[in-house]
């Protein structure tokens, strides 16, 4: 934690989103329920986009030393 709310928010949200994407990929690999598989596709699409946005934000706003 940096004490900078914006930096800390992104730092905590990235692993959260990455874990959600991994769980959704597992659902697509092994899951059978069509509703859940559709949900997993949506999760991957939306969270991958948000991960990219947050990574771009981090690059544009490096943590001050």
MOURZI-V610666 format. One record per residue. N is the residue number from 1. RES is the residue in one letter. PHI is phi as a letter, one per 30 degrees, with the letter a starting at -180 (NA if undefined). Layout:
BEGIN
n = (N | N)
res = (RES | RES)
phi = (PHI | PHI)
END
This chain:
BEGIN
n = (1 | 2 | 3 | 4 | 5 | 6 | 7 | 8 | 9 | 10 | 11 | 12 | 13 | 14 | 15 | 16 | 17 | 18 | 19 | 20 | 21 | 22 | 23 | 24 | 25 | 26 | 27 | 28 | 29 | 30 | 31 | 32 | 33 | 34 | 35 | 36 | 37 | 38 | 39 | 40 | 41 | 42 | 43 | 44 | 45 | 46 | 47 | 48 | 49 | 50 | 51 | 52 | 53 | 54 | 55 | 56 | 57 | 58 | 59 | 60 | 61 | 62 | 63 | 64 | 65)
res = (X | X | X | X | X | X | X | X | X | X | X | X | X | X | X | X | X | X | X | X | X | X | X | X | X | X | X | X | X | X | X | X | X | X | X | X | X | X | X | X | X | X | X | X | X | X | X | X | X | X | X | X | X | X | X | X | X | X | X | X | X | X | X | X | X)
phi = (NA | c | j | c | e | d | d | d | e | d | d | d | d | e | d | d | d | d | d | d | d | d | d | d | d | d | e | d | d | c | d | c | d | d | d | d | d | d | d | d | e | d | d | d | d | d | d | e | d | d | e | d | e | d | d | d | d | d | d | d | b | d | d | d | d)
END
